[in-house]
Amino acid sequence: MLEVARIRGGNPIKGSLRASGSKNSALPILAAALLTHETVTLHNVPNLSDVRFMVEILKHQGAKIENPKKGTWTITAEEITHRTPYDLVRKMRASVCLLGALVGRLRQAEMALPGGCIIGIRPIDLHLKGLETLNCIVEVESGVIKVNAEQARGENVFMGGPMGSTVTGTANIIMAATLTPGLTRIESAALEPEISDLCSLLNKMGAKISGHGTPLITIEGVEKLHGCEHTIISDRIETGTYLVAAAITGGDLTVTHCNPQHLTAFLEKLKEVGVNIETSEDTIRAFGQPTQAVEIITEPYPGFPTDLQAQFMALQLKVPGRSTFTEKIYPSRFMHAAELQRMGAEIAIEGSTAAVYGDRPLSGAPVMASDLRASAALILAALAATGETWVQRLYHLDRGYEQFEERLRNLGADIERLPSSAMPKGFAEE
């Protein structure tokens, strides 16, 4: 059943919220559990549709998985298969991170190209080139990736691409290299905290990885890995989204159990636009409203994250003047702009840059989410708009936000999830 969010704007977001576990950390870490036949116990796992999809894929591979309590999963992969069919991986692109785990554990993998991936446009080509550098035989035929790693050995692998380092590509090569003989050096490795979290897990399992958090990661191959217990880091993108919710409504929100150091560039931009920010070791408080236009350029970590670009664009709709957003990661990532315009926003797009002319009246309207972060941005704009907004295609939201509308409601928002049939006549998509 299709669902929608109905939002009535005008209420400030106030209170305290605990950050969830990181989706972008949980997915490769779940895949990494396949690297050992022993049990891996994970804590702080977010309850998201993408996580549930990954769990289903791991079960198909042969893993035994239990969920003894909220946020905790145990994975035991005694015997697993190297084949992963399209009907499973089509649900999310991040399923490609299974490739490195299967190559590392079984020395072979056969996987359908994940849904939406196009060789040469999506950076999956860097994953495959990296495996080839490790002396794997890689073939792509009829939409299926086949990897033979019987002769794999440690090498120097370059993971840089035209849009910067690839995060899932770096994760794949790390997982493949942990059980590959010899020394592997990953040059131009992704710097993201989620990569460091994966390496932390693997080192607990017996891997020998150093340099994570820097552009040069070194992996000394070992013969086998063992089980461990690991707590996943907090989700920096979720944290940033809630901080924008407070700022766009003139509220006052404290996010706990988070890591401010993972959001340095984002928090600096919030300060630049006039939002008050206070931090401690594991909390961030945002209060006050934005007053200044700003220039945003998305970059690989530790730069401003592309996954917070849409949300920050919604925030700048409230600010007088011209703000610009330049996308250096996904140059065409502005599909949310057209829907924001339906609410009264004035946005002009030229190439990989969007100009936002703020302080225009925002009014509620029926809008449609095109992707995960766009859905969040539309809800944020609706919180600040007058009248009633209906956001369609909420399944995008559920990929990366746990109980988003319920948690916003607990912080003061007038928002509820309804069946699409509840929309006014003529609004709902067919």
Secondary structure, 3 states (H helix, E strand, C coil): CCEEEEEECCCCCEEEEECCECHHHHHHHHHHHHHCCCEEEEECCCCCHHHHHHHHHHHHHCCEEEEEECCEEEEECCCCCCEECHHHHCCCHHHHHHHHHHHHHHCEEEEECCCCCCECCECHHHHHHHHHHCCCEEEEECCEEEEECCCCCCCEEECCCCCCCCHHHHHHHHHHHHCCCCEEEEECCCCCHHHHHHHHHHHHCCCEEECCCCCEEEEECCCCCCCEEEECCECHHHHHHHHHHHHHCCCEEEEECCCHHHHHHHHHHHHHCCCEEEECCCEEEEECCCCCCCEEEECCCCCECHHHHHHHHHHHCCCCCEEEEEECCCCCCCHHHHHHHHCCCEEEEECCEEEEECCCCCECCEEECCCHHHHHHHHHHHHHCECEEEEECCCCHHHCCCCHHHHHHHCCCEEEEEEHHHCCCCCCCC
